[in-house]
Amino acid sequence: MEVTFSQGEDGYTYVLYAEGKRPLKIAVYVLGDVEYEVLFRRMIEFIQRESNAPEHLAKMTGPKFMAFVERMATLICKEYSPTKNLGITKPEIRGAVLFVLQAGLKAGRWPDEFEMTSRTFVQFGGGS
């Protein structure tokens, strides 16, 4: 099965990656507060520690890669409880995980800095 991305009218991005599975709901993670920035740094460290190097991730098929995004998001939620502690939703966590993994794939290594734009899943924003 091919991975398909679609934009919902509710502002979420939906990713269909496997038959029989519901689509992943992904939201933009906005760095608007210090707490969000601290958690984002922790997520980066967690992802780099718990996943393979980007050159190995690049060998994954699309469906396996998206299943990995979901697995990392679940592990981060268990490790840091972002919804309970900060009100950060799992779709936002998925967006941050996808952003970090894609940046690593693009650079071929874990980058020291991440390029954020109005079209990435992690963005700078005002306080929430």
Backbone hydrogen bonds in HBPLUS format (Angstrom, degrees):
<---DONOR---> <-ACCEPTOR-->    atom                        ^
c    i                          cat <-CA-CA->   ^        H-A-AA   ^      H-
h    n   atom  resd res      DA  || num        DHA   H-A  angle D-A-AA Bond
n    s   type  num  typ     dist DA aas  dist angle  dist       angle   num
A0004-THR N   A0016-LEU O   2.97 MM  12  5.27 162.0  2.00 147.7 153.5     1
A0016-LEU N   A0004-THR O   2.90 MM  12  5.27 158.9  1.94 156.0 159.2     2
A0006-SER N   A0014-TYR O   2.85 MM   8  5.21 145.6  1.97 147.6 157.1     3
A0014-TYR N   A0006-SER O   2.73 MM   8  5.21 171.0  1.74 161.7 164.8     4
A0008-GLY N   A0012-TYR O   2.83 MM   4  5.38 170.4  1.84 170.1 171.9     5
A0011-GLY N   A0008-GLY O   3.13 MM   3  5.58 162.2  2.17 116.0 117.3     6
A0013-THR N   A0026-ILE O   2.91 MM  13  5.06 174.2  1.91 154.2 155.9     7
A0026-ILE N   A0013-THR O   2.77 MM  13  5.06 161.0  1.81 158.0 162.6     8
A0015-VAL N   A0024-LEU O   2.90 MM   9  5.00 153.7  1.97 139.8 148.3     9
A0024-LEU N   A0015-VAL O   2.84 MM   9  5.00 154.9  1.90 145.6 141.5    10
A0021-LYS N   A0018-ALA O   3.30 MM   3  5.61 158.4  2.35 125.2 125.5    11
A0027-ALA N   A0091-PRO O   2.95 MM  64  4.98 167.9  1.97 110.9 107.7    12
A0029-TYR N   A0121-PHE O   2.75 MM  92  6.05 170.4  1.76 156.5 155.9    13
A0123-GLN N   A0029-TYR O   3.06 MM  94  6.43 155.0  2.12 148.6 153.9    14
A0032-GLY N   A0030-VAL O   3.03 MM   2  5.63 123.2  2.37 107.1  91.1    15
A0031-LEU N   A0123-GLN O   2.69 MM  92  6.00 169.1  1.70 167.8 170.8    16
A0125-GLY N   A0031-LEU O   3.24 MM  94  5.63 157.3  2.30 122.6 116.2    17
A0037-GLU N   A0033-ASP O   3.12 MM   4  6.48 155.3  2.19 149.6 156.7    18
A0038-VAL N   A0034-VAL O   2.86 MM   4  6.12 159.7  1.90 155.7 161.1    19
A0039-LEU N   A0035-GLU O   2.98 MM   4  6.15 165.9  2.00 147.4 151.3    20
A0040-PHE N   A0036-TYR O   2.89 MM   4  6.03 153.1  1.97 142.1 150.2    21
A0041-ARG N   A0037-GLU O   3.02 MM   4  6.29 158.3  2.06 149.1 153.7    22
A0042-ARG N   A0038-VAL O   3.03 MM   4  6.33 155.8  2.09 147.8 154.9    23
A0043-MET N   A0039-LEU O   2.77 MM   4  6.05 152.0  1.85 151.2 159.6    24
A0044-ILE N   A0040-PHE O   2.94 MM   4  6.22 157.3  1.99 150.7 156.2    25
A0045-GLU N   A0041-ARG O   3.08 MM   4  6.36 167.4  2.10 150.0 152.6    26
A0046-PHE N   A0042-ARG O   2.86 MM   4  6.05 158.6  1.91 148.3 154.9    27
A0047-ILE N   A0043-MET O   2.82 MM   4  5.99 169.0  1.83 157.9 159.9    28
A0048-GLN N   A0044-ILE O   2.95 MM   4  6.14 167.7  1.97 155.3 158.8    29
A0049-ARG N   A0045-GLU O   2.95 MM   4  6.04 148.6  2.05 143.5 152.3    30
A0050-GLU N   A0046-PHE O   2.81 MM   4  5.91 159.7  1.85 156.1 161.4    31
A0051-SER N   A0047-ILE O   2.99 MM   4  5.68 138.0  2.18 147.2 152.1    32
A0056-HIS N   A0053-ALA O   2.88 MM   3  5.48 140.8  2.03 118.8 129.7    33
A0057-LEU N   A0053-ALA O   3.10 MM   4  6.46 154.1  2.17 148.0 156.1    34
A0058-ALA N   A0054-PRO O   2.91 MM   4  6.07 147.7  2.02 151.2 158.4    35
A0059-LYS N   A0056-HIS O   3.14 MM   3  5.48 152.7  2.22 106.4 114.3    36
A0060-MET N   A0057-LEU O   3.03 MM   3  5.50 165.0  2.05 116.1 121.0    37
A0065-PHE N   A0061-THR O   2.85 MM   4  6.02 155.9  1.91 156.9 164.5    38
A0066-MET N   A0062-GLY O   2.99 MM   4  6.26 159.8  2.04 154.2 158.6    39
A0067-ALA N   A0063-PRO O   2.96 MM   4  6.17 152.4  2.04 145.5 153.5    40
A0068-PHE N   A0064-LYS O   2.92 MM   4  6.13 143.4  2.06 139.5 149.9    41
A0069-VAL N   A0065-PHE O   2.92 MM   4  6.30 146.9  2.03 144.6 154.0    42
A0070-GLU N   A0066-MET O   3.06 MM   4  6.34 160.0  2.10 147.0 151.0    43
A0071-ARG N   A0067-ALA O   2.94 MM   4  6.20 154.2  2.01 142.9 150.5    44
A0072-MET N   A0068-PHE O   2.88 MM   4  6.11 165.2  1.90 155.7 158.6    45
A0073-ALA N   A0069-VAL O   2.96 MM   4  6.16 159.3  2.00 149.2 155.3    46
A0074-THR N   A0070-GLU O   2.94 MM   4  6.14 156.1  2.00 148.3 154.6    47
A0075-LEU N   A0071-ARG O   2.96 MM   4  6.22 162.5  1.99 151.6 156.2    48
A0076-ILE N   A0072-MET O   2.90 MM   4  6.11 157.7  1.95 150.7 156.7    49
A0077-CYS N   A0073-ALA O   2.95 MM   4  6.16 156.1  2.01 145.1 151.7    50
A0078-LYS N   A0074-THR O   2.96 MM   4  6.26 154.0  2.03 149.3 156.4    51
A0079-GLU N   A0075-LEU O   2.89 MM   4  6.06 152.5  1.96 145.5 153.5    52
A0080-TYR N   A0076-ILE O   2.88 MM   4  5.93 168.1  1.90 157.1 159.0    53
A0081-SER N   A0077-CYS O   2.89 MM   4  4.90 143.3  2.03 128.8 136.2    54
A0085-ASN N   A0081-SER O   2.93 MM   4  5.98 169.0  1.94 160.2 163.9    55
A0086-LEU N   A0082-PRO O   2.84 MM   4  5.27 151.1  1.93 129.2 138.0    56
A0087-GLY N   A0082-PRO O   3.01 MM   5  6.27 114.2  2.46 140.1 152.1    57
A0088-ILE N   A0082-PRO O   3.15 MM   6  5.27 160.2  2.19 122.3 117.9    58
A0087-GLY N   A0083-THR O   2.95 MM   4  4.19 135.5  2.16 109.2 118.3    59
A0092-GLU N   A0089-THR O   3.11 MM   3  5.29 124.2  2.44  99.4 113.1    60
A0093-ILE N   A0089-THR O   3.09 MM   4  6.49 152.2  2.17 146.1 154.4    61
A0094-ARG N   A0090-LYS O   2.83 MM   4  6.12 161.1  1.86 158.1 162.8    62
A0095-GLY N   A0091-PRO O   3.03 MM   4  6.25 152.8  2.11 138.7 145.9    63
A0096-ALA N   A0092-GLU O   3.01 MM   4  6.35 154.7  2.07 148.6 154.6    64
A0097-VAL N   A0093-ILE O   2.89 MM   4  6.16 163.3  1.92 156.8 161.3    65
A0098-LEU N   A0094-ARG O   2.87 MM   4  6.03 171.6  1.88 156.4 158.7    66
A0099-PHE N   A0095-GLY O   2.97 MM   4  6.06 157.0  2.02 143.3 150.1    67
A0100-VAL N   A0096-ALA O   3.00 MM   4  6.23 164.9  2.02 153.3 155.8    68
A0101-LEU N   A0097-VAL O   2.95 MM   4  6.16 171.9  1.96 159.6 162.0    69
A0102-GLN N   A0098-LEU O   2.88 MM   4  5.95 162.9  1.91 150.8 156.0    70
A0103-ALA N   A0099-PHE O   2.96 MM   4  6.13 152.7  2.04 146.1 153.7    71
A0104-GLY N   A0100-VAL O   3.03 MM   4  6.30 155.0  2.10 148.1 154.5    72
A0105-LEU N   A0101-LEU O   2.94 MM   4  6.22 155.5  2.00 149.0 156.0    73
A0106-LYS N   A0102-GLN O   2.88 MM   4  6.05 159.8  1.92 148.8 154.2    74
A0107-ALA N   A0103-ALA O   3.01 MM   4  6.17 158.7  2.06 146.6 151.8    75
A0108-GLY N   A0104-GLY O   2.80 MM   4  5.70 133.0  2.02 139.8 152.7    76
A0120-THR N   A0117-THR O   3.41 MM   3  5.47 174.9  2.42 106.6 108.0    77
